[in-house]
Structure formats: structure tokens, C-alpha cells
Amino acid sequence: MRVSQRLGKFGEDVAARHLSADGAEILARNWRCRDGEIDIVARHGDTLVFCEVKTRSGADYGSGPDAVVGRKAARIRRLAVRWLAEHPHPPAIIRFDVLSVYRERQGSVRVEHRRGAF
């Protein structure tokens, strides 16, 4: 596994723990179809949350939410429609979040959770 893949997996693990600690139930991780992947699908009360996780070890590539715009956000919305087609009992509310996991050089970890990011 490449360094970037290990960092991504680390970030998704941290994000899933963050969501669970916030009271969300994780329904799926790394859900895939032929069109792509959704990092995390969670239920938080009556809300179904589609989460994109961005993990950074520095500021070289900008913030996580800045990376999920335009085509990337549109693709995640399309994937959410596919997920909903396979899981026909949707909740009342659907939300798209971006969780940014920042792994600092000194080993500390910080999570920025932007609810309703797009």
C-alpha cells in the first residue's frame, strides 16, 4: 500500500470515529459502484449523510473542503443517487459533508467537519 493510500485510510478511520462519537451510525464505508466511491455513508437521526473525507499531512494541497467543488461535488451527488436506488428507504433529510483530517507533523490529529458542505 502506498503512503498516500495509508494516509487516506488513516483519515477515513479517524473520520468514522469522529462521526460515531457525534452520534452517527456508519452505514457504509468505501461504498463503490462503477461510477466511483463514497467514503462514508452515515445516519444521524433522521438525516442520511454522504461524507467525503480529505486527509492532509500539510498545507501544500489546500484545505479539504476546497478540494470538493464543481465536478467532484457533482460526482458525489450522482453517487448518492445510485446509493439511494440500492437502498430504497431513504430518511427525510439528505446532507453532504466534508470531513478534513489534518495529521500534523508532531503527530497530533485535527478534524474539521463541514456539515452541508455542498
C-alpha positions in Angstrom: 0.0 0.0 0.0 1.4 3.4 -1.0 1.9 6.2 1.5 -1.0 8.2 0.1 -3.3 5.2 0.4 -2.2 4.6 4.0 -2.8 8.3 4.8 -6.2 8.1 3.2 -7.2 5.0 5.2 -6.0 6.6 8.4 -8.1 9.7 7.7 -11.2 7.7 6.9 -10.8 5.7 10.2 -10.4 9.0 12.1 -13.5 10.4 10.3 -15.6 7.4 11.0 -14.7 7.5 14.7 -15.5 11.3 14.8 -18.9 10.7 13.2 -19.7 7.8 15.6 -18.6 9.9 18.6 -21.0 12.6 17.3 -23.9 10.1 17.4 -24.0 9.0 13.8 -24.4 5.4 12.7 -22.0 4.4 10.0 -24.0 2.6 7.3 -21.2 2.1 4.7 -17.5 2.8 4.2 -15.9 3.0 0.8 -19.1 2.1 -1.0 -18.3 1.6 -4.6 -20.2 1.3 -7.9 -18.9 1.5 -11.5 -19.1 5.3 -11.3 -17.0 5.9 -8.2 -16.8 5.7 -4.5 -18.4 7.3 -1.5 -16.1 7.4 1.5 -18.7 7.2 4.3 -22.5 6.9 4.4 -23.9 7.6 7.8 -27.3 8.1 9.5 -27.5 10.9 12.1 -31.0 10.9 13.5 -33.4 11.4 10.5 -30.5 12.6 8.3 -28.6 10.5 5.8 -25.1 11.9 5.4 -22.9 11.3 2.5 -19.3 12.1 3.5 -16.2 12.9 1.6 -13.0 12.5 3.6 -9.9 14.6 2.8 -6.8 13.8 4.7 -3.9 16.2 4.7 -0.4 15.9 6.2 0.4 19.5 5.3 -1.0 22.7 3.7 0.6 22.0 0.3 -2.7 20.9 -1.3 -5.1 23.4 0.4 -7.9 22.6 2.7 -10.1 19.6 2.4 -13.4 21.4 1.6 -11.6 23.5 -1.1 -10.9 20.2 -2.9 -14.6 19.2 -3.1 -16.2 21.6 -5.5 -17.5 21.6 -9.1 -17.2 18.2 -10.8 -16.1 16.4 -7.6 -19.3 17.6 -5.7 -21.5 16.7 -8.7 -20.0 13.3 -8.9 -20.7 12.6 -5.2 -24.3 13.7 -5.7 -24.6 11.3 -8.6 -23.1 8.5 -6.5 -25.6 9.4 -3.7 -28.5 8.9 -6.1 -27.0 5.5 -7.0 -26.7 4.6 -3.3 -30.3 5.6 -2.7 -31.5 3.5 -5.6 -29.9 0.4 -4.0 -31.2 1.3 -0.5 -34.9 2.2 -1.1 -35.8 3.5 2.4 -34.3 7.0 2.5 -34.6 9.2 5.5 -36.4 12.5 5.5 -33.2 14.6 5.1 -30.1 14.1 3.0 -26.9 16.0 3.6 -23.4 16.2 2.0 -20.5 16.7 4.4 -16.8 17.0 4.0 -14.5 15.8 6.8 -11.0 17.1 6.7 -8.4 15.2 8.8 -5.2 17.1 9.4 -2.3 15.0 10.6 0.2 17.4 12.0 4.0 16.8 11.9 4.2 16.4 15.6 1.7 13.6 15.5 -1.5 15.4 16.6 -4.7 15.0 14.6 -7.3 17.6 14.0 -10.7 17.0 12.3 -12.7 19.7 10.6 -16.3 18.6 10.0 -18.1 20.8 7.5 -21.8 19.9 7.5 -23.8 20.6 4.4 -20.6 21.5 2.5 -22.3 21.3 -0.9 
